[in-house]
């Protein structure tokens, strides 16, 4: 596969025989073995070292009896071991199943019961929550990654270093096809129990070609830093297979995300492409404004946001603070990465941009007919990176995949200039006085108030059975909630939006419920919302 070429191999068509372990690790290691693949680990890891580590893990998995189609559960922070475990599983024809290493025991019980993994590779810091869940599958070998002593509570575990010590660092890839299953990614569960989307070997190459090359123009001199973790579909591309495909370097942060640490890593390791979610951009700005700090993002050529729509107010403040535009994008676990995106030099604040090259998009009514520009409708997308199926949920797969299109469950509108605007999840939309209200639009207006740090809008029903909007607001440091401030905020919205979009109530809270990937869990707010 052109392993001796100095340039990455991005074929126009995906080869029939294709394995992501070979393409994203073996081939780059052949082109530039001594180049830095991971810029911080805390020690740098070269392409040759990373490929050898994955090969050892793949051989060790086979020695445990892992075979084609088996699942390998990966419960690791962002690290060389994560990348090695992921590609080791895929390289031997098994399925990598990365999950949140900071989850609860109940979450791990679900992941184990649902995916039925043959082996679990777990970090020491996750053991306390993971081991009680492992009783659901007592025959499952557990490999432990991390330094220091750890309590296993009588559960048999093997050390990662001991496990791979005698394994060979050469491994031939399984003869997988591009359409064979390679990995499973669990949705973030913003609306309930996580479900796994199964992706094929070819899907990563499609996302790389369409977005990383087609929009970002990634190249070998880039250094990527993703604040979104590798177990999240967005982070998996940003921090793993995108940079590997181009022979670039990635900065990995194995710790939980903290604003101070993110700013420190940017200053220390000088990324050229920075990926985050809207809540993190807002938090960095708050930290800088509160501390009177000048943000040094001078090494960065491109900032990217996804996960939820980026409010125009955050876009404008970030550009003033750093001089950088943020490319806002919308993607999904089902499509693997971003499929609607702004373009460098073509950013319209509050908009997500246009379909990424290689993807098709349409906005339809409930009957499936396309709506006119400016009308809110159901968003459908298609492209070759679409998931194969929801793991063992055929009826949901059939409802979601229709004639080559993926029904996203999102509401969008396309304006007169062709820009796409995310309006919210279908179940988050409100109908007030017979007219649609996008919670995202109201939240963006709320964020324009100088005292508002974060906002979420949900619906409530009054005694007459009529729906109205309720705004949940967190305030910036030094501000206190009051009836007067609530009315001031409502007046701020009245001056900017038509009357039926103005929240009837403004409720102050210490924090908004979010998924681990930063998405606001509006369903939790709806569950606690009673008429005021």
C-alpha positions as CSV (number, residue, x, y, z in Angstrom):
1,X,0.0,0.0,0.0
2,X,2.7,2.5,-1.1
3,X,4.5,2.0,2.2
4,X,7.7,3.5,0.8
5,X,6.0,6.7,-0.4
6,X,6.8,10.0,1.4
7,X,3.2,11.0,1.1
8,X,0.1,9.5,2.7
9,X,-2.0,7.2,0.5
10,X,-5.5,8.6,0.2
11,X,-7.0,6.5,-2.6
12,X,-10.0,7.9,-4.5
13,X,-11.6,4.5,-4.0
14,X,-11.2,2.2,-1.0
15,X,-9.4,-1.0,-1.8
16,X,-11.6,-4.1,-1.4
17,X,-8.9,-5.7,0.9
18,X,-8.3,-3.1,3.6
19,X,-7.2,-3.2,7.2
20,X,-7.0,0.0,9.4
21,X,-4.2,-1.4,11.5
22,X,-2.0,-1.7,8.4
23,X,-3.1,1.5,6.8
24,X,-3.0,3.8,9.9
25,X,0.0,2.3,11.7
26,X,2.1,-0.1,9.5
27,X,2.2,2.1,6.4
28,X,3.1,5.4,8.2
29,X,5.7,3.5,10.2
30,X,7.3,2.3,7.0
31,X,7.3,5.8,5.5
32,X,8.7,7.7,8.6
33,X,9.7,5.2,11.4
34,X,11.5,7.7,13.5
35,X,9.1,10.6,13.3
36,X,7.1,11.5,16.5
37,X,3.6,10.0,16.4
38,X,2.7,11.0,20.0
39,X,4.1,14.3,21.1
40,X,3.3,13.7,24.8
41,X,3.0,10.5,26.6
42,X,4.8,11.9,28.8
43,X,7.6,10.7,26.6
44,X,7.5,11.0,22.8
45,X,6.5,7.8,20.9
46,X,7.7,7.3,17.3
47,X,5.7,5.7,14.5
48,X,7.9,2.6,14.6
49,X,7.5,2.3,18.4
50,X,3.7,2.7,18.2
51,X,3.4,0.1,15.4
52,X,5.6,-2.4,17.3
53,X,3.5,-1.9,20.5
54,X,0.3,-2.6,18.5
55,X,1.8,-5.7,17.0
56,X,2.8,-7.0,20.4
57,X,-0.7,-6.4,21.7
58,X,-2.2,-8.1,18.6
59,X,-0.1,-11.2,19.1
60,X,-0.9,-11.2,22.8
61,X,-4.6,-11.0,22.1
62,X,-4.3,-14.0,19.7
63,X,-2.5,-15.9,22.5
64,X,-5.6,-15.3,24.7
65,X,-7.8,-16.8,22.0
66,X,-9.2,-13.6,20.5
67,X,-10.3,-14.3,17.0
68,X,-12.1,-12.7,14.1
69,X,-15.3,-11.0,15.2
70,X,-14.5,-11.0,18.9
71,X,-14.9,-7.8,20.8
72,X,-12.0,-6.2,22.8
73,X,-13.2,-3.7,25.4
74,X,-10.8,-0.8,25.8
75,X,-11.1,1.2,29.1
76,X,-8.1,3.4,28.8
77,X,-7.3,7.2,28.9
78,X,-5.7,8.8,25.8
79,X,-2.3,7.0,25.5
80,X,-0.1,4.9,23.4
81,X,-1.7,1.8,24.9
82,X,-5.1,3.0,23.8
83,X,-4.0,3.4,20.2
84,X,-2.0,0.2,20.3
85,X,-5.0,-1.8,21.7
86,X,-7.4,-0.3,19.2
87,X,-5.4,-1.1,16.1
88,X,-4.2,-4.5,17.6
89,X,-7.8,-5.7,17.8
90,X,-8.7,-4.4,14.3
91,X,-5.5,-5.8,12.8
92,X,-6.3,-9.4,13.8
93,X,-9.9,-9.0,12.6
94,X,-11.5,-8.4,16.0
95,X,-13.6,-5.4,17.0
96,X,-12.2,-2.6,19.2
97,X,-14.7,-1.3,21.7
98,X,-13.4,1.8,23.4
99,X,-15.5,3.2,26.3
100,X,-15.3,6.0,28.8
101,X,-12.5,5.2,31.4
102,X,-14.2,7.5,33.9
103,X,-17.6,5.8,33.9
104,X,-19.5,4.2,36.7
105,X,-19.9,0.6,37.6
106,X,-23.5,0.6,36.2
107,X,-22.1,1.9,32.8
108,X,-19.5,-0.9,32.7
109,X,-22.2,-3.5,33.4
110,X,-24.1,-2.2,30.4
111,X,-21.0,-2.2,28.1
112,X,-20.0,-5.7,29.2
113,X,-23.5,-7.2,28.9
114,X,-24.1,-5.5,25.6
115,X,-20.8,-6.1,23.8
116,X,-19.8,-9.4,25.4
117,X,-16.1,-8.8,25.1
118,X,-13.6,-11.6,24.9
119,X,-10.9,-9.5,26.7
120,X,-10.9,-6.2,28.6
121,X,-7.9,-3.8,28.7
122,X,-8.4,-1.5,31.7
123,X,-6.4,1.3,33.2
124,X,-5.6,1.1,37.0
125,X,-7.7,4.3,37.7
126,X,-10.8,2.6,36.2
127,X,-10.4,-0.7,38.2
128,X,-12.4,0.4,41.2
129,X,-15.5,1.0,39.1
130,X,-14.8,-1.8,36.5
131,X,-14.0,-4.8,38.6
132,X,-17.5,-5.1,40.2
133,X,-19.0,-5.0,36.7
134,X,-16.6,-7.7,35.5
135,X,-18.5,-10.4,37.5
136,X,-21.1,-10.2,34.6
137,X,-18.5,-12.0,32.5
138,X,-16.2,-13.9,34.9
139,X,-14.3,-15.8,32.1
140,X,-13.2,-12.5,30.5
141,X,-9.4,-11.9,30.9
142,X,-8.5,-8.4,32.2
143,X,-5.3,-6.7,31.2
144,X,-4.3,-3.8,33.5
145,X,-2.5,-0.8,32.2
146,X,-0.8,1.7,34.6
147,X,2.0,2.0,37.1
148,X,1.9,1.3,40.8
149,X,0.0,-1.2,42.9
150,X,-3.7,-1.7,42.4
151,X,-6.3,-3.6,44.3
152,X,-8.0,-6.3,42.2
153,X,-10.3,-7.6,45.0
154,X,-9.5,-11.2,44.2
155,X,-10.2,-10.8,40.4
156,X,-7.5,-12.4,38.3
157,X,-5.8,-9.7,36.2
158,X,-2.6,-9.5,34.2
159,X,-0.2,-6.6,33.9
160,X,0.1,-5.0,30.4
161,X,3.9,-5.0,30.6
162,X,4.0,-8.7,31.5
163,X,1.3,-9.5,29.0
164,X,3.2,-8.1,26.0
165,X,6.8,-8.8,27.2
166,X,7.3,-12.0,25.2
167,X,5.0,-11.1,22.3
168,X,6.5,-10.5,18.8
169,X,6.6,-7.0,17.4
170,X,5.8,-8.2,13.9
171,X,2.2,-9.2,13.0
172,X,0.6,-9.8,9.6
173,X,-2.8,-8.1,9.2
174,X,-5.9,-10.3,8.9
175,X,-7.2,-10.4,5.3
176,X,-10.1,-8.1,6.1
177,X,-12.3,-6.3,3.6
178,X,-13.1,-2.6,3.7
179,X,-16.7,-3.6,4.4
180,X,-15.8,-5.9,7.4
181,X,-16.7,-4.6,10.9
182,X,-13.7,-3.1,12.7
183,X,-14.9,-1.3,15.8
184,X,-17.9,-0.2,17.8
185,X,-18.5,3.2,19.3
186,X,-21.1,3.9,22.0
187,X,-23.2,7.0,21.6
188,X,-22.8,9.5,24.4
189,X,-26.2,8.7,25.8
190,X,-27.4,12.4,25.8
191,X,-30.9,11.1,25.6
192,X,-30.7,7.8,27.5
193,X,-28.9,4.4,27.5
194,X,-25.8,4.3,25.2
195,X,-26.1,2.1,22.1
196,X,-23.2,0.9,20.0
197,X,-22.7,1.9,16.3
198,X,-20.7,-0.6,14.4
199,X,-18.2,0.8,11.9
200,X,-16.3,-0.9,9.1
201,X,-12.6,-0.8,8.2
202,X,-13.2,1.6,5.3
203,X,-15.1,4.2,7.3
204,X,-12.0,5.8,8.9
205,X,-10.4,6.3,5.5
206,X,-13.6,7.9,4.2
207,X,-13.8,10.4,7.1
208,X,-10.0,11.1,6.7
209,X,-10.4,11.8,3.0
210,X,-13.6,13.8,3.3
211,X,-12.9,16.0,6.3
212,X,-9.3,15.8,7.4
213,X,-8.0,16.3,3.9
214,X,-11.0,18.0,2.2
215,X,-11.7,20.6,4.9
216,X,-8.7,20.9,7.2
217,X,-6.0,20.1,4.7
218,X,-4.0,18.2,7.3
219,X,-0.3,17.5,6.4
220,X,2.8,15.9,7.9
221,X,4.0,19.0,9.6
222,X,0.8,19.4,11.7
223,X,0.5,18.7,15.4
224,X,-3.1,18.0,16.5
225,X,-4.5,18.5,20.0
226,X,-8.0,17.3,20.8
227,X,-9.5,18.1,24.1
228,X,-12.2,15.5,23.3
229,X,-11.1,12.0,24.3
230,X,-10.3,9.1,22.0
231,X,-13.3,7.0,23.2
232,X,-15.6,9.7,21.6
233,X,-16.0,9.5,17.8
234,X,-15.0,13.1,17.4
235,X,-11.8,12.7,19.5
236,X,-10.9,9.4,17.8
237,X,-10.5,11.1,14.5
238,X,-8.9,14.3,15.9
239,X,-6.4,12.7,18.1
240,X,-5.7,9.3,16.5
241,X,-6.4,8.3,12.9
242,X,-6.4,11.8,11.3
243,X,-2.8,12.6,12.3
244,X,-1.6,9.1,11.8
245,X,-2.9,9.1,8.2
246,X,-0.8,12.1,7.3
247,X,2.3,11.3,9.3
248,X,1.5,14.2,11.7
249,X,2.0,14.2,15.5
250,X,-0.8,14.1,18.1
251,X,-0.7,15.5,21.6
252,X,-2.5,13.1,24.0
253,X,-3.7,14.1,27.4
254,X,-4.3,11.1,29.6
255,X,-5.8,13.2,32.4
256,X,-9.3,14.5,32.8
257,X,-9.8,17.7,30.9
258,X,-9.1,20.8,32.9
259,X,-9.0,24.3,31.5
260,X,-5.6,25.2,33.2
261,X,-4.1,22.0,31.8
262,X,-5.4,22.5,28.3
263,X,-3.9,26.1,28.2
264,X,-0.6,24.7,29.6
265,X,-0.4,21.9,27.0
266,X,-1.1,24.4,24.1
267,X,1.7,26.6,25.4
268,X,4.1,23.7,25.9
269,X,3.5,21.5,22.8
270,X,2.5,24.1,20.3
271,X,-0.3,22.4,18.3
272,X,-1.2,23.6,14.8
273,X,-4.8,22.3,14.8
274,X,-6.9,22.5,18.0
275,X,-10.1,20.6,18.5
276,X,-12.7,21.2,21.3
277,X,-16.4,21.4,22.0
278,X,-18.3,24.7,22.5
279,X,-18.5,24.4,26.3
280,X,-14.7,24.1,26.4
281,X,-14.2,27.2,24.2
282,X,-16.5,29.1,26.5
283,X,-14.7,27.8,29.6
284,X,-11.3,28.8,28.3
285,X,-12.6,32.3,27.5
286,X,-14.0,32.6,31.0
287,X,-10.7,31.5,32.6
288,X,-8.8,34.0,30.5
289,X,-11.2,36.8,31.2
290,X,-11.4,36.1,34.9
291,X,-7.6,35.8,35.3
292,X,-6.8,38.6,32.9
293,X,-4.7,36.2,30.9
294,X,-3.7,36.6,27.2
295,X,-4.4,33.3,25.4
296,X,-1.3,32.2,23.4
297,X,-2.6,30.2,20.5
298,X,-0.1,31.6,18.1
299,X,1.1,28.1,17.0
300,X,-2.5,27.2,15.9
301,X,-3.5,27.6,12.3
302,X,-7.0,26.1,12.7
303,X,-9.5,25.7,15.6
304,X,-12.4,23.3,15.2
305,X,-15.6,22.8,17.3
306,X,-18.1,20.0,17.2
307,X,-20.4,18.1,19.6
308,X,-23.0,20.8,19.6
309,X,-23.4,24.0,17.6
310,X,-21.0,26.8,18.4
311,X,-22.8,29.9,19.6
312,X,-22.1,33.0,17.5
313,X,-21.2,34.9,20.7
314,X,-18.5,32.3,21.6
315,X,-17.2,32.5,18.0
316,X,-16.8,36.2,18.1
317,X,-15.2,36.3,21.6
318,X,-12.7,33.6,20.6
319,X,-11.7,35.5,17.4
320,X,-11.2,38.7,19.4
321,X,-9.1,36.8,22.0
322,X,-6.9,34.7,19.7
323,X,-7.4,36.1,16.2
324,X,-8.5,32.7,15.1
325,X,-11.8,31.6,13.5
326,X,-13.4,28.4,14.8
327,X,-14.6,26.0,12.1
328,X,-17.9,24.8,13.5
329,X,-19.0,21.3,12.5
330,X,-21.8,18.8,13.1
331,X,-21.0,15.1,13.1
332,X,-22.3,12.0,14.8
333,X,-21.2,8.6,16.1
334,X,-23.2,7.0,13.3
335,X,-21.4,9.0,10.6
336,X,-18.1,8.7,12.5
337,X,-17.0,12.3,12.2
338,X,-18.0,15.7,10.9
339,X,-20.3,15.9,7.8
340,X,-21.4,19.6,7.9
341,X,-18.7,22.2,8.4
342,X,-17.6,25.8,8.0
343,X,-14.6,26.4,5.8
344,X,-11.5,28.4,6.4
345,X,-12.4,32.0,5.5
346,X,-16.1,31.0,5.1
347,X,-17.4,31.0,8.6
348,X,-20.8,32.5,9.3
349,X,-21.2,32.8,13.1
350,X,-24.0,30.7,14.4
351,X,-24.0,28.5,11.3
352,X,-22.4,25.0,10.8
353,X,-21.5,25.7,7.2
354,X,-22.0,23.4,4.3
355,X,-21.9,19.6,3.6
356,X,-18.4,18.2,3.8
357,X,-17.1,16.9,0.4
358,X,-18.3,13.3,-0.1
359,X,-21.4,13.7,2.0
360,X,-25.0,14.5,0.9
361,X,-27.5,16.3,3.1
362,X,-31.2,17.2,2.9
363,X,-33.8,18.8,5.2
364,X,-37.2,17.1,4.9
365,X,-40.7,17.3,6.5
366,X,-42.3,14.4,8.3
367,X,-43.4,12.9,5.0
368,X,-39.8,12.9,3.7
369,X,-40.3,15.8,1.2
370,X,-37.6,18.5,1.1
371,X,-38.5,21.8,2.7
372,X,-37.9,25.3,1.4
373,X,-34.9,27.4,2.4
374,X,-35.5,29.0,5.8
375,X,-37.9,26.3,7.0
376,X,-37.0,24.0,9.9
377,X,-37.1,20.3,9.1
378,X,-35.6,16.9,9.8
379,X,-32.0,16.5,8.8
380,X,-30.9,13.4,6.8
381,X,-27.3,12.7,5.7
382,X,-25.6,10.1,3.6
383,X,-22.0,9.1,2.9
384,X,-19.7,6.2,2.8
385,X,-18.6,6.5,6.5
386,X,-22.1,5.7,7.7
387,X,-22.3,3.0,10.4
388,X,-23.2,-0.6,9.4
389,X,-25.7,-1.1,12.2
390,X,-26.6,-0.6,15.8
391,X,-25.2,-3.5,17.6
392,X,-27.9,-6.1,18.1
393,X,-30.7,-3.5,17.6
394,X,-32.0,-4.3,14.1
395,X,-35.3,-2.5,14.4
396,X,-33.6,0.8,15.3
397,X,-31.1,0.3,12.5
398,X,-34.0,-0.1,10.1
399,X,-35.6,3.1,11.4
400,X,-32.4,5.1,11.2
401,X,-31.1,4.0,7.8
402,X,-33.5,4.6,5.0
403,X,-32.6,4.1,1.3
404,X,-29.0,5.1,1.8
405,X,-29.8,8.0,4.1
406,X,-29.2,8.2,7.8
407,X,-32.0,9.9,9.8
408,X,-30.1,11.9,12.4
409,X,-32.9,13.0,14.7
410,X,-31.7,16.6,14.4
411,X,-33.7,19.6,13.3
412,X,-31.9,22.0,10.8
413,X,-32.7,24.9,8.5
414,X,-30.8,26.1,5.4
415,X,-30.7,29.8,5.0
416,X,-30.9,31.8,1.7
417,X,-27.1,31.7,1.3
418,X,-27.0,27.9,1.6
419,X,-25.5,27.8,5.1
420,X,-26.9,25.1,7.4
421,X,-28.1,26.0,10.9
422,X,-28.5,23.4,13.7
423,X,-31.8,24.0,15.6
424,X,-31.6,21.1,18.1
425,X,-32.5,17.5,18.6
426,X,-36.0,16.7,17.4
427,X,-37.1,15.9,20.9
428,X,-35.6,19.1,22.2
429,X,-37.6,21.4,19.9
430,X,-40.5,23.3,21.3
431,X,-43.8,24.3,19.7
432,X,-45.0,27.5,21.3
433,X,-48.2,29.2,20.1
434,X,-48.1,26.8,17.2
435,X,-44.7,27.8,16.0
436,X,-41.3,26.0,16.3
437,X,-38.8,27.3,18.7
438,X,-35.2,26.2,18.5
439,X,-33.6,25.9,21.9
440,X,-30.2,26.6,20.3
441,X,-31.3,29.9,18.9
442,X,-32.6,31.0,22.3
443,X,-29.5,29.8,24.1
444,X,-27.3,31.7,21.7
445,X,-29.2,34.9,22.5
446,X,-28.9,34.2,26.3
447,X,-25.2,33.9,25.9
448,X,-25.1,37.4,24.6
449,X,-26.0,38.7,28.1
450,X,-22.8,39.8,29.9
451,X,-23.7,37.8,33.1
452,X,-24.6,34.5,31.5
453,X,-21.9,31.8,31.3
454,X,-24.0,28.9,30.1
455,X,-27.6,28.3,29.1
456,X,-30.1,25.6,28.2
457,X,-33.7,26.0,27.1
458,X,-36.4,23.3,27.6
459,X,-40.1,23.2,27.4
460,X,-42.7,23.1,30.2
461,X,-46.5,22.9,30.2
462,X,-48.7,25.2,32.1
463,X,-52.0,24.5,33.8
464,X,-53.9,25.1,30.5
465,X,-51.7,22.5,28.8
466,X,-49.8,25.1,26.8
467,X,-46.1,24.8,26.1
468,X,-43.7,27.5,27.0
469,X,-39.9,27.9,27.2
470,X,-37.9,27.8,30.4
471,X,-34.2,29.0,30.4
472,X,-31.7,27.4,32.8
473,X,-28.8,29.7,33.3
474,X,-25.4,29.5,35.0
475,X,-23.8,32.9,35.8
476,X,-20.3,34.2,35.4
477,X,-18.0,34.5,38.4
478,X,-19.1,37.3,40.8
479,X,-22.7,37.3,39.6
480,X,-25.7,36.3,41.7
481,X,-29.1,35.3,40.6
482,X,-32.1,37.3,41.5
483,X,-35.6,38.1,40.3
484,X,-34.3,41.4,38.9
485,X,-31.6,39.7,37.0
486,X,-34.0,37.1,35.6
487,X,-36.2,40.0,34.3
488,X,-33.2,41.8,32.9
489,X,-32.2,38.6,31.0
490,X,-35.7,38.2,29.7
491,X,-35.7,41.8,28.5
492,X,-32.3,41.1,26.7
493,X,-34.0,38.2,24.8
494,X,-37.1,40.3,24.0
495,X,-34.9,42.8,22.3
496,X,-33.4,40.1,20.0
497,X,-36.1,37.5,19.3
498,X,-39.8,37.4,18.5
499,X,-42.2,37.1,21.4
500,X,-43.0,33.4,21.3
501,X,-39.3,32.5,21.6
502,X,-38.8,34.5,24.8
503,X,-38.5,32.2,27.9
504,X,-41.4,32.7,30.3
505,X,-39.0,31.8,33.1
506,X,-35.3,32.1,33.8
507,X,-34.0,29.7,36.4
508,X,-30.5,30.0,37.9
509,X,-28.4,26.9,38.6
510,X,-24.9,26.0,39.7
511,X,-24.2,23.8,36.7
512,X,-25.9,22.3,33.7
513,X,-26.1,18.5,33.3
514,X,-23.8,17.3,30.6
515,X,-22.5,14.1,29.1
516,X,-18.8,13.3,29.5
517,X,-18.3,14.7,25.9
518,X,-19.8,18.1,26.9
519,X,-23.3,17.8,25.4
520,X,-26.0,19.4,27.5
521,X,-28.5,16.8,28.7
522,X,-31.7,18.7,28.2
523,X,-33.8,15.6,29.0
524,X,-32.6,15.8,32.6
525,X,-33.7,19.4,32.8
526,X,-37.1,18.5,31.3
527,X,-37.5,15.8,33.9
528,X,-37.1,18.4,36.7
529,X,-39.0,21.2,35.1
530,X,-42.4,21.9,36.7
531,X,-44.5,25.0,36.1
532,X,-43.2,28.0,38.1
